Each structure stands twice: as structure tokens, then as C-alpha cells.
Amino acid sequence: MNEVPHLMEHIDFDTTFLVFDLLAVFMFAASGALTAIRKKYDFIGVFMLSFVSGLGGGLIRDAIFIQAGPPKAVTDSKYLLVILGAFVLSLIFHGSMHRLKRTVILVDALGLGAYGVVGAEAALQEGLVPLAAVLVGIFNACGAGLIRDVLIREEPIIFKPGQFYAAAAILGCGIFVGMVELGHADHTLAAILATLTVFLMRILSIYFDWQTRPVLDEDDRS
């Protein structure tokens, strides 16, 4: 009888993180599509950038770090359907978005937190140590944006001094792993708090212009 609640908890847990994973894929796919529309790409370019942005972080996570068989993105049709949905909705509603760049930032900030949590949790499930799980979460969160920026020939935001991006992902992944591994907190609660923390940190850093500094600035060169 004791096995039944445990089984239900496991099912709910898996369902929760599937939702987080699909949410992150949708957010990054929409961010990629909106970026492509802002760049005045045609519908092929919009779809391709949406596809790569949506799945980039997950492919890095599953193919490089986890290595537990084929990536989920190519074995579960839900991921492709989510990307298709993000692509179609972006095409339909982008015209009513008066501040498209601001919308991209908001969507990207939500995806950043969700993808970081999903990557960290996937690493923990595969038995990686907590610090490694944080690292996987960071790559999972930032990988899609990195690939997107390279494809549109922009310097990746993760490399440049500026408003907190990777720093927000580091904090969120650290909070999630710390709550789960050290505090033994509920995974869903930890995931929600970590995602909201990343979102708020990212948005506040843009609003108040909180920035990181270059290691070597002009004064140092002189």
C-alpha cells in the first residue's frame, strides 16, 4: 500500500517537469520566431530560427551532458508540436505587439528560468553531483540563446558585459539545486521559485540597467 502514494508522487513529478520543459521550449521557440520576424526574415527563416531556439538547449543537455540515448526532442512529438504552435502564434499575433523587442525580452526571460530548472533536474535524475547539475542547467538555459545569436550574426549576449543573463541562470539553477539537494524541498515549489527568481533578476537588471563589467576595460589597457 505504501507504494501507491510513492507511485503517484513520481507520476506527478514527471508530469510537472514535462510541463516545465515544454514551457521552456515554447518560450525559446517563440523568442526565436519573434527575433526572426524583427529581423524581417521570411517564413522559412522564422521557422528555422524558432526550431533551433526551441531545441538548442535541450539538444546540448541530452547529447553532450546527459548522454542517455537520443534527445527527447526527436523521440517525443510533443516538442515538435510545441515549436510549431509557437511558430504559428508568433506569425499570427506579432502584428499586435507594438513593442516586439520588449516582448522578446519578456518571453526569453521566462524561458531562461524554466530551461535552467529543467536542465538541472535532468542532471540530478541521471545521478550527477549538485555542482555538475547547476552547470548543466546553465548550459541548458543559455545554449538556445547562444545558438540563436550566432545564427543571426549577433555577438552572443552570454559573452558580453551587460544586463544579467548568464548570472540570472546561475542564480536560478543554484537556488533550485540547493533547495532540492540541501533543503529537501518539494521539487515543484523549488522549480517555481527558481524560475521566478531568474525572470525577476533578468527583468530588473534591464529596467535598472544593472550590468556586469568587462575584465579588461579601456583604462586597464592604457
N, C-alpha and C positions, 0 to 999 in steps of 0.2 A: 504493500500500500504506500510505503514511503517513496517508492519510485515514481508514482504518478505526479505528485507536485513537482518533483525534480524534472520530469519529462516536460511538463507544461512550461516550467521556467525556461528550459532550454529552447523550446519552440518559440516562446515569446521573445527571448533574447535574440535568436537568429532572425526573427521577423523584424525586430527593431533595427538591427544593423543592416539588413537588406534595404529597409526604407531609407536609412541614412545614406547608404551607398548610392541608391538610385536618385536620391535628392541631390547629392553632390554631383553626380553625372549630369543630371538635368541642369543644375545651376551653371556648371562649367560649359556644357554644350550651348546653353543659351548665351552665356557670356561670349563664347567664340563666335556664335552666329551674329550677335549684335555688333561685335567688333568688326566682323567682315562686312556687315551692312554699312557701318560707319565709314569703312574704307572704300565703299562703293564697288564691292565685288559682285559678280553675277551669282545666280542661284547655285551653280556648281561650286564656286568658291565659298559661298556661305555654308553649304552643307559640309564640305570637306573640313573647313575650319571648325565647325560645330562638332563634327565627328572626332577630330583629333583632340580638341579641347576637352570634350567629354570623357574620352577614354585614356588620355595620355597618362594621367597619374596612376590609374588602375593598372595599366599595362606595365609601367615601371615597377609598381609594387609586386604584381604577380609574377612577372617574367624575370626580374632581377633579384629581388629580395626574398620573396616567399618561395618561389620555385616549387609549387605544389601542383604541377600539371598545367594544362592550358589555362590562360587567363579567363576569368569569369565573363569578360566582355564578349568572348567568342563561343562560349558554351551555354549562355543563358540569353534567350532572345529578348528578355525584358530590357536589357541595357540598350539594345539597338532600337527598340520601340520608344524608349525614353528619349534617346537622342533625336529620333525622327519627330517626336512630339515637340521637343524644344526648338527644332529647326522650323517646323510649320508655324508654331505660335509666334516665334520671332519674326517670321515673314509677315504674318497677319497683323500683329499689333505694334510693330516698330514705328509705324507712321503716327500713332497717337502718343508716342513718347517724345515729349518736347525737349527733354534733356537726355539724349541717348547715352552720352558718355557717363552721366551720373547713374543711370540705370545699370550700365555695365559694371560700374564700381560696386553698387549695392549687391547685385547678383553674384559677382565674383567674390565678395567678402563672405557671403553666406556659404558658397561652395568651398571656400578655403577652409573654414572651420569644420564643415561636415566631412570633407575628404581627409583632413588630418586625423579626425577621430576614427574614421573607417580604417585608414592605414595602420594606425597604432593598434587598434583592436585585432585586425587581421594578423599582425605580427605577434601579438600576445597569444592568440589562439594557436599559432604554429610553434609556440614554445620559445620565442626569442626573449632575451632578457629585457628588462624595462628600458634601459638606455637605448638599446637597439630598436625597440618598439617606437620610442619617440622619434628616432632618426627616420624610420620607415614612414611614420606619419607625416613628417616634414616633407620628405620627397613625394609622398602621395599627394599632399596638399599643393605643393609648389610646382610639381612636374608638368601639370597641364598648362599652367600659365607660362612656364618656361618654353615649352614646345610651341605654344601659340605665338608668343612674341618672336621666336626665331623664324617661324614661317612667314610672318608679316613684316619681317626685316626691321624689327624694332629691338633695341637693346633690352634684354630681359630685365624686368623690374626687380627680380630677385638679386641681381648683381649690383644694382645701382644704389648709392646713398639716397635716402628719401623716406617717405612715409612708411611706417612699419608694415611689412608684408611677411617676409620670412620670420621676422621677430614675433609677429602675431601667431603664426603657425607653431613656432617653437613653444610659446607660452601655452597655447591651447592643448597641444599634444602632451606637454609636461603636466598640465592640470589633470587631463584625463587619465594618463598612466599613473600619476601619483594618487589620485582618488581611488582608482580601481585596485592597484597593487599594494599601496601602503595603507590607505584608509578603508579598503574593502567595501567601497561604496557601491550602490546599485549602478550597474553599467549604463542604463538608460539615463538616469539622473546625471551621471558624470558626463555622458555624451552631450546632453543638452546644455549643461553649464559650460563645458569646454567650447562648444560651438558658438554660444552666445558671447563668450569672452573674446574669442577670435574676431567675431563680427564687430563687437563694440570697439575693440582696440584698433582694428583696421579703420573703421569709420571715424573714430575720434582723432586718430593720427592724421587723417586727411583734413578733417574740419579745423583742427587746431594747428595743423602743419607741424606735428611732431616728426622729427627726422633723425635718421642715423647720420653719422659723419664719415667722410672718407678717411681711410687710414693715413693717406698722404695728401695733404692739400697744397695749395699754391705757396703758402708761407713756408711749409716744410721743404719744398723744392728749392726755394731761394736760400 
